[in-house]
Structures are given as C-alpha cells and as structure tokens.
Amino acid sequence: MTPPHRLTVDAIARGLDVRRIGRRVLVFDDVDSTNTHALDRLRELGLNADGTVLFAEHQAAGRGRLGRRWQSPRGASLLMTALLVDPRPGETAGRTNARLTLVVAVAVAEAIRSCTDVEPVIRWPNDLYVGDSKLAGMLIETRDWTNGLVATAVGIGVNCLQQPGHFPPDLGRPATSLDMASSRPVDRVAVARAILMQLDRRLAVQDANFDSDIHATWKHLSNDIGQRVTLVESGIEHTGRILDLDPLDGLLLQLDTGARRAFAPNTTTRL
C-alpha cells in the first residue's frame, strides 16, 4: 500500500477539472531536476507535451535561478514542472518570461492560500515568503522545439514538510515550510492539486484583461511596492525604491541616482 504522504498520479489527477495544465500528470521517485527531465522528454511526449506536469519526490540536481542549487529531503517538498508548448512569441522571450513569472507566482500564492492557513507574499522576481523566510521558488526555462514552437518548463518548488534542521546552515537566507508556518497538518496532494487548478485558471485562457488582472493581483499579494532594494544586473548594483511592476518590462525602480528604470526578472538578481 502506498504511504498516505506519497504523491501518486491517481491521487493528484482524481477528479481534477482542468483544461490545459495537468491534463497529463507524471510522478517520479528520482530525477536530476524536474525542468531538465521535462524538457528531455519532449520528443517522447509529442503533441501531449503541452499541459503535462511532472512531479518528483527527489531531485539529485535541483536548480534555482542563476544556477543556484535547490535542495530538499526526499518527500518533503512539492517539486514539479509544467510544460507549455506555444508558437514562438512575437515579442522577445525576455518579455514573455517576465509575464509568465508573474502569472506563476500569483497562481502558486493563490493556491497555497486556498488550501492551507498560510498566507505567503510574493517577493519579486520569483519567490514566495512567509515573514522573512523563503517558502517557495519558481524557475522558468525555454527551449526551441519544432515547427516554430517553443517549449517552456515552469519549475516550481514548495517547501512542505521540512523542519528547521532540514535546511542547510549555509543556505544564505532563512527558509520555512508549510508545516512550520501552519497550525494544521499539511496535505501535499491537496497543495499540488490546488496549484494545478490555479495555473490552469490563469494560463488556459488569456483575455484582453489578462495583464491588468495579473498586475492588480500581484500587487495585492506582494508587499514589495515602496520597499528599498538592491538589484544586480550584468554585475552592476542598482539601489532604489520599488515604484511598480510592469507585466512585460519588470520591476520599476526609482534609483538613488534620480533615474527611473525597469529591470527584467530573467537578467536581474535581487540581493
């Protein structure tokens, strides 16, 4: 009998009412990283690739942004990648990924709030925090595929069952988990299903109000506006106050130099 805390295809997909994200669910015990594994299976998945979601109980080479390692004990996190296959965008890939980064952060934050008593906030560009501690992160990677199509791997990692001793001492910043932040037991399957449904709600249909809605929801779920930050772009530090966020251009800063600039999430590190 499968232990109740384990992820299974049947448990995640049972009664799941989605149009795109989660139409096909795969669960693995071990992968190098869910993003790499998903992109490497494109040829095998063929036309079924779009909307396929891979989960893993453990990653041997999990990654965060800019080559950072993502470490998690076996069975403690949600480690997942949703595959999107779309025509090559007319706008630059950076602007497309900037929008997608916002959408995914909003969807994961909404999902966690809907099925737990934890209320994470979005910390630009791609993290969820509870207080001063990191709860979740996202990594978006793209690959040119075939016939003018682009495959995008939307990687998501959510700390679920970790305890303080599970986080390495050299992590660099505080981390937390749903179990540490919640007053109730955490059901990883329920969180997985909620994330799939919110991603599907946000990505299955994109109407004329898509960008304005994402912008408004992101501002509601983030406390970044008005904060002073230091960003690093091409090795140069920029310090200023966050004024706003543009779904396509990125974070708008009032720099200490007096200038105003937007910083794209795929080329910028936040210190």
Phi, psi and omega in degrees: 000136180289129177304144185297338182274352182282148175277137174224156178300314183300316183294319182287318188273347185299116177070013182287119183257090182229157179259329184226299187279115182099011176299330174226130182239132177236140179232131181235150175286313184222136170219168173291299168214150183295325178296311180299316182297319180296313181294328179287344180263007185304312183298319180295320183285328178059227183292345178275001185295317183298126180087355176290138179235129178252134173243150175223144176281337181207143175243128177281334183220051179297144184231148168251196179294150172057035174080004178293148179278144173245110184252141178204136174298152180304130175075009184263338186241171160263115179243113191211155174222129173258131179265131174241134176238119185223159170300150178304127186292151176288328177274173182293154180299325180298317179291322177297316180290331176298314178297314183296324177301317177297314183300314183294317179299316178298314183296316181292319177298315178297320182296314181297319179294331184282337187235005174222177175262017178265136181240081180290156174246153181275130175245111183303141008266336193211027183239156169245136182236151166241112188063232180263011187244138181283133180252322188208158177215162181228149178221120182250126180228145182236157177214128172297134185248263187212152175053042177075015181260150176240132176261132180240128175261117179259097181271136181225132174232125179236123175289120185248304190247005181297152170244167188309322182290348180281342184270129182298143184294339181264023184298328175100335177207156182298148177227157178218176178225165176300321181294323179288328186268345187260154174265001182234159175299146183259128178255104184297324180296318180297320179294317179301314181295320180296320179296316179300317182292321179288320175300317180296318180299323183277330190251344183291322181224129179238106184264189185294338182265009188303305184295318181294323179292315179298319179300312182294319181292319178302315181297325179291326185264002182236150172248025183287327185301127180093349181283147172273134181220160169241125180246150177242124178227124181053039177081359182253132179274139178230124182242139179181192182250137181286123179264318186190181178226132175255129183303335182256324187264341177107205187277130180263121181246141164269102186287155178297339178284349182103343180279161173245135182214149173259142181238125182282142183293331184279352180238007189233139173250138176259126179277000000 
